[in-house]
Amino acid sequence: MKNKHEWLYQLRKCSNKETLEKVAESNRYKLSDDELEMFNSAADHRLAELTMNRLYDKVPARVWQFVR
């Protein structure tokens, strides 16, 4: 089972939101509940990075207001 950081490293290959959404949709039905929780956490993190056009080890709280 992958952890959040492993998923995040894989999701960083997604260079735009559309690609990230496609990957998220395809994994939604393939993963167990525990794996899906880790994946969704990493996908949200990657979405914040794409929105702000910066990489983060930990996403600052102020950034989440810009993520949709």
Buried (B, 14 or more C-beta within 10 A) or exposed (E): EBEBEEBBEBBBEBEEEEEBEEBBEEBEEEBEEEBBEBBBBBBBBBBBBBBBEEEEEEBEEEBEEEBE
